[in-house]
Amino acid sequence: MTEKILNKKKNGMIALILTSLVYIAGIVALIYGAVLIENEVQTGGITLAIIGGIIICIGWIPYLGLKILKPQEALVLTLFGKYTGTLKGEGFYFVNPFSSAVNPAANTKLSQSGDVKTKTDAVKNMSFEMVSKKMSLKIMTLNNNRQKINDCLGNPIEIGIAVTWKICDTAKAAFNVDNYKEFLSLQCDAALRNIVRIYPYDTAPGIDTTGDGIADEGSLRGSSEIVAGRIKNEIQARVNEAGIEIVEARITYLAYAPEIAAVMLQRQQASAIVDARKLIVDGAVGMVEMALERLSEKGTVELDEERRAAMVSNLLVVLCGNRDAQPVVNSGSLY
């Protein structure tokens, strides 16, 4: 299906004026014919009355062809089931009065911008509005529900994305899929699952996330920009046939699933403690080496191997301990 833009239909004002004049003329003809009949002018009166009645009965039909579009709106038109074209751009249009507008997603309400009212709200407020068949060409944001997905290590995580999109081909959106909003939502869920299963939540050794056969440090938490880009490309490849352009995809929520969140928190804490201990030990060993070198260079004190080992042990205990050291002072002989 190829989109066909109707560019030469911005003559709504002229059609409105002419239709109104003809309708007024029909009313005048009916009234004048009735006056002539009352004055016993049968021939002319009956003719004028019939013409005026016909105009009044069918003169309203051209009004159905008047269409008003605001900026960033489109109207897909069909005539007796055949696609005739799309109106785009703000203006006052006149088209075939028997044309009908098509928007299969007009009644669909998703968690996205543009769908701010629901059927429940309409019932509560007792406000019944006609469903508009116009398609919005604005950039809209789809905020899908959070999903529970297993990452590449099998850990269940919860993740949510926000996808900004717009319609770029109204004919494809109207006729290639049954409901382009539901189609987009479903493809977002499928693409999200496919990409998330490639990555671990956090950096893990021996994981190839790029598909080149070489292990890398990609992760959902640390490579969010790359993951979002791959999700966008995956969704775009799936919705091309629906005439939809994906502008951007962003991760809005990322966390371990509740059933393993506590365990994973303990794991992260343990990893942080180990890393901190490694840093402390590296610093303590460096300080001990520096102290021994200074003592040897200046000849401050001569230590045999046994005393040197005892000194190293005491310094490491003092530097690596969690609490302040409480030394015992020997006031007697060193030996």
C-alpha positions in Angstrom: 0.0 0.0 0.0 1.4 3.3 -1.1 0.5 6.6 0.5 -1.3 9.1 -1.8 -1.4 12.7 -0.6 -4.4 14.8 -1.7 -2.9 18.3 -2.2 -5.6 19.9 -4.2 -8.5 19.7 -1.8 -8.1 22.9 0.2 -11.3 24.4 -1.2 -13.5 23.9 1.8 -14.5 27.5 2.2 -15.7 27.9 -1.4 -17.6 24.6 -1.1 -19.2 25.8 2.1 -20.3 29.1 0.6 -21.7 27.6 -2.5 -23.5 24.8 -0.7 -25.0 27.3 1.8 -26.2 29.5 -1.1 -27.8 26.6 -2.9 -29.5 25.4 0.3 -30.8 28.9 1.0 -32.1 29.1 -2.5 -33.9 25.9 -2.0 -35.6 27.2 1.1 -36.6 30.4 -0.8 -37.9 28.4 -3.7 -40.0 26.2 -1.4 -41.5 29.2 0.4 -42.1 31.1 -2.8 -43.7 28.0 -4.4 -46.0 27.7 -1.5 -47.0 31.3 -1.8 -47.7 30.8 -5.5 -49.8 27.7 -4.8 -51.7 29.7 -2.2 -52.4 32.4 -4.8 -53.7 29.7 -7.2 -50.7 29.9 -9.5 -50.5 26.1 -9.8 -47.9 25.4 -12.5 -45.1 27.6 -11.3 -45.8 27.1 -7.7 -45.7 23.4 -7.7 -42.5 23.3 -9.8 -40.7 25.7 -7.4 -42.0 23.8 -4.4 -40.8 20.5 -5.7 -37.4 21.9 -6.6 -37.1 23.6 -3.2 -38.1 20.4 -1.4 -35.5 18.3 -3.3 -32.8 20.8 -2.5 -33.7 20.8 1.2 -33.8 17.0 1.3 -30.4 16.4 -0.3 -28.7 19.8 -0.1 -27.1 18.9 3.2 -25.1 16.0 1.7 -22.2 18.2 0.4 -21.6 19.3 4.0 -20.4 15.8 4.7 -17.4 16.5 2.5 -16.1 19.4 4.5 -13.1 18.4 6.6 -11.0 20.5 9.0 -7.5 19.5 9.9 -5.2 21.0 12.6 -1.4 21.0 12.4 0.1 17.5 12.5 -3.1 15.7 11.7 -4.0 13.4 8.8 -7.2 11.8 7.4 -7.1 8.6 5.5 -10.1 8.4 3.1 -11.8 5.5 1.3 -14.6 5.6 -1.2 -16.8 2.5 -1.2 -13.9 0.4 0.2 -11.2 1.8 -2.1 -8.3 3.9 -0.7 -8.5 7.3 -2.4 -5.9 9.3 -0.6 -4.7 11.0 2.6 -5.3 14.6 3.7 -2.2 16.1 5.5 -1.6 19.5 6.8 -3.8 22.1 8.5 -6.6 23.6 6.4 -10.2 23.5 5.4 -10.8 20.7 2.8 -13.7 19.5 0.6 -13.7 15.9 -0.6 -16.3 13.5 -1.9 -19.2 13.6 0.6 -19.4 9.8 0.3 -15.8 9.3 1.4 -15.3 7.7 4.8 -12.3 8.2 7.1 -10.3 5.1 8.4 -8.4 4.9 11.6 -8.4 1.4 13.1 -6.7 2.5 16.3 -9.2 5.4 17.1 -10.7 3.6 20.0 -7.4 2.1 21.4 -6.2 3.5 24.6 -2.6 2.7 25.7 -0.3 4.1 28.4 1.0 6.7 26.1 0.8 10.4 25.3 -2.4 11.2 23.3 -4.4 8.6 25.1 -5.3 10.5 28.2 -9.0 9.5 28.4 -10.5 6.1 28.9 -13.9 4.7 28.4 -14.4 4.5 32.2 -13.7 8.2 32.6 -16.2 8.9 29.9 -18.9 7.0 31.7 -18.1 8.6 35.0 -18.2 12.1 33.5 -21.4 11.2 31.4 -19.6 12.8 28.5 -20.1 11.1 25.2 -17.8 12.4 22.4 -17.6 11.3 18.8 -14.5 9.2 18.1 -12.2 11.1 15.8 -10.9 9.2 12.8 -8.0 11.6 12.4 -4.5 10.2 12.7 -2.0 12.2 14.8 1.4 12.8 13.1 2.9 14.1 16.3 5.7 12.4 18.1 4.1 10.2 20.8 5.6 8.3 23.8 4.6 4.7 24.5 5.3 3.7 28.1 4.8 0.0 28.2 4.3 -2.0 31.4 7.3 -3.4 33.2 8.2 -6.9 32.2 9.9 -9.7 34.1 12.6 -11.2 31.8 15.6 -13.5 32.5 18.9 -12.1 31.5 21.6 -14.2 29.8 22.6 -15.7 33.2 19.1 -16.7 34.0 18.5 -14.1 36.6 15.0 -12.7 36.6 14.9 -8.9 36.2 12.2 -6.3 35.9 12.6 -3.8 33.1 10.5 -1.0 31.5 11.1 1.1 28.4 9.6 4.3 27.0 9.4 4.4 23.2 8.9 7.7 21.2 7.4 7.1 17.8 5.4 8.8 15.0 3.4 7.8 11.9 5.4 8.3 8.7 3.1 6.5 6.3 -0.6 6.7 7.0 -1.7 4.2 4.3 0.5 1.5 5.8 -0.7 2.3 9.3 -4.3 2.1 8.3 -4.3 -0.9 6.0 -1.1 -3.1 6.5 -1.9 -4.0 10.2 -5.2 -4.5 12.0 -4.4 -1.9 14.8 -1.1 0.0 14.6 -1.1 1.0 18.3 -1.5 -2.6 19.6 0.9 -3.8 16.9 3.5 -1.4 18.2 3.0 -2.3 21.8 3.4 -6.0 21.0 6.5 -5.5 19.0 8.1 -3.4 21.7 7.5 -6.2 24.2 9.0 -8.8 21.8 12.0 -6.7 20.9 12.7 -5.9 24.6 12.7 -9.6 25.5 15.1 -10.5 22.6 17.6 -7.9 23.5 17.5 -8.3 27.3 18.2 -12.0 27.0 21.6 -11.2 25.4 22.9 -9.1 28.3 23.6 -9.8 32.0 22.3 -7.4 34.5 25.8 -6.6 35.7 29.2 -7.2 34.2 30.1 -10.9 34.1 33.2 -12.7 32.8 33.0 -14.8 29.6 29.8 -13.1 28.2 29.7 -12.1 24.5 27.0 -9.5 24.0 28.0 -8.3 20.5 28.0 -11.6 18.7 31.6 -11.4 17.5 32.7 -14.4 19.6 34.8 -12.2 21.9 33.9 -11.8 25.6 33.2 -8.1 26.5 32.0 -6.1 29.5 28.5 -5.3 28.2 25.7 -5.2 30.7 22.2 -3.9 31.2 23.3 -1.6 34.0 26.5 -0.4 32.6 25.7 -0.2 28.8 22.2 1.3 29.0 22.8 3.6 25.9 24.0 0.7 23.8 21.1 -1.6 24.9 18.6 1.2 24.2 20.0 1.7 20.7 19.7 -2.0 20.0 16.1 -2.1 21.3 15.3 0.8 19.0 16.7 -0.8 15.9 15.0 -4.1 16.8 11.6 -2.4 17.1 12.1 -0.3 13.9 12.8 -3.5 11.9 9.5 -4.9 13.1 7.3 -1.9 12.6 8.4 -0.8 9.1 5.5 -2.5 7.5 3.1 -0.5 9.8 4.4 2.9 8.5 5.8 3.8 12.0 9.1 5.5 12.7 10.8 4.9 16.0 12.4 8.1 17.2 14.0 6.9 20.4 13.9 4.1 23.0 15.0 4.5 26.6 15.1 2.2 29.6 13.0 3.8 32.4 13.2 1.0 35.0 15.7 -1.7 35.7 16.0 -3.8 38.8 16.3 -7.4 39.9 13.0 -9.2 40.4 11.7 -9.2 44.1 12.4 -12.9 44.6 16.2 -12.5 44.2 16.6 -8.8 45.0 17.8 -9.4 48.6 20.2 -12.2 47.6 21.7 -10.0 44.8 22.1 -7.1 47.2 24.1 -9.3 49.5 26.2 -10.4 46.6 26.9 -6.8 45.6 27.7 -5.9 49.2 30.1 -8.9 49.4 31.8 -7.9 46.1 32.2 -4.3 47.4 33.7 -5.5 50.6 36.2 -7.8 48.8 37.2 -5.0 46.5 37.6 -2.6 49.4 39.8 -5.2 51.2 41.9 -5.7 48.2 42.6 -2.0 48.0 43.4 -1.8 51.8 45.8 -4.7 51.6 47.6 -3.3 48.5 48.0 0.0 50.3 49.2 -1.7 53.5 51.8 -3.8 51.7 53.1 -0.7 50.0 53.4 1.2 53.3 55.2 -1.7 55.0 57.7 -2.0 52.1 58.3 1.7 52.3 58.9 1.6 56.1 61.4 -1.3 55.8 63.3 0.5 53.0 63.5 3.7 55.0 64.8 1.9 58.0 67.4 0.0 56.0 68.6 3.1 54.1 69.1 5.2 57.2 70.4 2.4 59.4 68.0 3.4 62.2 67.8 -0.1 63.5 69.2 -3.5 62.5 66.6 -6.2 62.4 67.1 -9.9 61.8 64.7 -12.0 59.8 62.6 -12.9 62.8 62.2 -9.4 64.0 61.6 -8.2 60.5 58.7 -10.7 60.1 57.3 -9.7 63.4 57.4 -6.0 62.4 55.7 -6.8 59.1 53.0 -8.8 60.8 52.3 -6.0 63.4 52.2 -3.3 60.7 49.7 -5.3 58.6 47.5 -5.9 61.6 47.5 -2.2 62.4 46.9 -1.1 58.8 44.3 -3.7 57.8 42.3 -3.8 61.0 38.7 -2.5 61.2 39.3 -0.9 64.5 42.0 1.4 65.9 45.0 -0.4 67.2 45.8 -0.5 70.9 49.6 -1.2 71.1 51.3 -2.7 74.1 54.5 -0.7 74.9 57.6 -2.8 76.0 59.6 -0.7 78.4 62.3 -3.4 79.0 64.9 -4.8 76.8 64.3 -5.5 73.2 65.5 -9.1 73.7 
